[in-house]
Amino acid sequence: KAVYHPRTRGTFPRFFGRYVREKGVMSLPEAVRRVTSLPASVYRLSGKGLIKEGYDADICIFDWEKFIDRADYINCHERCEGLNFVILGGEVAAENAIYNGCKTGKFIPEER
């Protein structure tokens, strides 16, 4: 197995679990905005960042009480806890933090 940085798998679970839920650095709605509609707006990604008619159906469903990273430098392959589903374009791409091979995502070119 390859060795890589633990945040490769754990950036968002750490952000939500440790900093938002445990440390309370910001509210859950503000945290969701900062990882969804705010970057979509900054990078002018039309049809992204909101759950709204006509937008891509890209949704992450997690258990608020359990969502946390588990990877560290020794066990960099550990999956997060509490990630129920990742849905891309309306199709389930991951369930219980396990990618199923779904290829519905699409490339977004740098120049827009």
Secondary structure, DSSP 8 states (H G I E B T S, - for coil): -----THHHHHHHHIIIIIIIIS-SS-HHHHHHHHTHHHHHHTT-TT-SS--TTS---EEEE-TTT-B----SSSTT---BSEEEEEETTEEEEETTEE----------S--
